[in-house]
Amino acid sequence: MTHLSFSTLNHSPLYPNGLPLTEQFRAVPDAGYTYVSPDIFSLRAWRESGATIGELADAAAAAGVVCYEIAGIAVTGNDAETQREAEEMLPFATGLEVEWMEVRVTAPVDDAVRERFRRVCELYGGNGVGVAIEYSPYTPLDWMGDAVALAHSAREEAMTGIIVDTWHFFHGKDDWPDLDALGLADLAFIQFDDGPAVSHDRDDTMNRRAIPGEGELDLTAFADRLTAKGWRGVVALEVLSAADRELPVAEFARRCHDASLPYWS
């Protein structure tokens, strides 16, 4: 059975008038979700408020939601920078008992980047947390096949996999044969969103994603290909929309949930 997770990023402090995680957590169960996906900006705001990770875990439990993954940390071109952010987020990952830490790769993949990624996997895997790679057309790691190869390179250190985001799939290098060839063991989870068929501006990915069914992407074919080969994992609703950001978070969460169910039920 496919489960839906609500991403907190659209209402995070990354944008004006971001909402506290506790308010988002309370909105999630009534909207129908099993899981929630906290973001790094909201987690930093929580820490800077003086509240503890234990208090955040208690708030999630009181709301009746499970923190599935954290979005996310970066493997950069700098050893110390990469290690610092990985260590910064590890207490949240273990304290919230997430299944995955999301990783973006912001430097061209070479031996040094592979080694940094391996060390991140060693750190998280040693603490029982998987590492999921989000590739995208906006980073040097911009193709599904290369992301899978990087995930395989550190599989001895941690449970690894890739994240396929529908926005990135339809606006990047991927094509249907790539999705058809993707092994289910390599797929950590899906990030699901709609939008225009063509995007010319990186700002679009942060502000013009649409609630599933309200854009031009062929989400039906995408979901059908995965479910036909037996995938029944977690789908994270990562709708980043300036227009929908004006909605109360409870209404936004419910609309995302209800619009997504027909694709995955």
KAGI-V386040 format. One line per field, one symbol per residue. phi: phi as a letter, one per 20 degrees, with the letter a starting at -180 (. if undefined). psi: psi as a letter, one per 40 degrees, with the letter a starting at -180 (. if undefined). burial: b if it has 9 or more other ideal C-beta (glycine too) atoms within 8 Angstrom, else e. A space follows every 10 residues. Layout:
phi=???
psi=???
burial=???
This chain:
phi=.fddceeeff defgdgmfdf gfffgfffff eoeeccdfdf fffffffffn feffffffff fffnddfebd dadcedecff ffffffffeg fffffelfec dfcdddcgfc ffffffffff ffffffdmdf cdeeeafdcf ecbgffffff gffcffeafc adddefffge ddefbggfff effffeefad ddadrffccd cgfgfeccfc fgndcdfeff ffffffffen fceedeeded cffffffgff fgfffffffe ggfde
psi=hhiiihhedd fiediifiii dddddddddd eeidiigiid dddddddeee iidddddddd ddefihhdih haiihaehdd dddddddded dddddefidi hhhiheihha dddddddddd dddddeefhi hhhhiieeid geiddddddd ddefeddihi aihhhdddde eaeiiddddd ehhdeehdii hhiaaidhhe hddddeeeii hheeaeigdd ddddddddee hfahhhhghh hddedeiidd dddddddddd ddde.
burial=ebbbbbbbbb bbeebeebbb bbbbbbbbbe bbbebbbbbb bbbbbbeeee eebeebbebb eebebebbbb bbbbbbeeee ebbebbeebb ebbbbbebeb bbbbbbbebe eebbebbbbb bbbbbebebb bbbbbbeebe bbbbebbbeb bbbbbebbeb bbbbbbbbbb bbebeeebbe ebeeebbbbb bbbbbbeebe eeebbebbbb bbeebebebe ebbebbbeee bebbbbbbbb beebbeeebb ebbbbbbebb bebbe
